Amino acid sequence: MTKYYPWQQTQWHNLAERLVQDSLPHALLLHGPAGIGKSDFADHFAHALLCQQRQDDGQACGHCSSCLLFAADNHPDIHLLEPEKEGGVVKIDQIRALIASLALSSHAGGYKIAIIRPAEAMNIASANALLKTLEEPPSQTLIMLVAEQLSRLPATVRSRCQRLHFQLPDTASAQSWLAQCLTETEGNVGEAQSLLTIANGAPLTALADADRDLPALRQKMLNALVELSEGRIDPVKLAAEWLKLEQPLPIKYMHRWVSDMIRLQQVPGSVEGKAEHQKVLHSLSENIELQKLYNYLDRIAESQALMTQLNPLPIMESLLIQWANILKQKTNAQG
Ligand SMILES: [Zn+2]
């Protein structure tokens, strides 16, 4: 990442201005929903803070010795604290080692920076060990805590940090950013819209989903939908098969395809992407009432939320049975 994300401009200007005025806080708490790039922002600001030839807008130059160290992931004045494994805790030993490092003078003569993410991963002992440093940090030190859920941080930690809040970007800017990222692969605005809906508006989550978009898997699923429409496969059996695939890809694809079907009915040819996919989607949804597709799309969205909390099998089964029924009614109407 060479720049902060377009929706982080306010936060960037805020910090860049304070940097110029020499009024940066010692401890910052970057908080907001997942998937919007808070950690990238922290990295980016750390990078800028360590740069020896910062540009007028506060961005790093990209070619000084500090920037080169940063690019090689090897800057000795940056300390990144994360759980050793995903979902684990940031241990008190990690905090103690950090405190010891921050007490030394910086290697490059500038700032020493610590990034702790997710800050909620600190257990009570770790958080307590950090308190004194948060309150009286060594000079030229910046500690950035990155958090999603403030309520999971001890009040003592929260009160010692200045908060920087990050929100979900508005739909239009998230969509145009995502569509731009996807253009390099095989994406389009419609796909961006659909991915964002599934990711609850978080653009980085949507992008990560798009990156896992495996063409073979998609083709296999699409074939199965055709078999389902021809009555050649049992929806219950198909549900079990789909749950063996990487989750939650199947339901995300369903959501995308039904969105595409709706678009194709409204404006034929409006869905970009492979022509053969379009043809399949078009023939699957031909003669299905638009309202039925809309209702089914809602149903997919609900099911997706439920599948994270309940046994997914019956939910997927009932979703596919409903789809098979919609198709059956269509066949009857035609006959
Ligand atoms: Zn630089």
Residues whose N, C-alpha, C, O or C-beta is under 5 A from the ligand:
A	BS01	ZN	C51 Q52 Q53 A60 C61 G62 H63 C64 C67
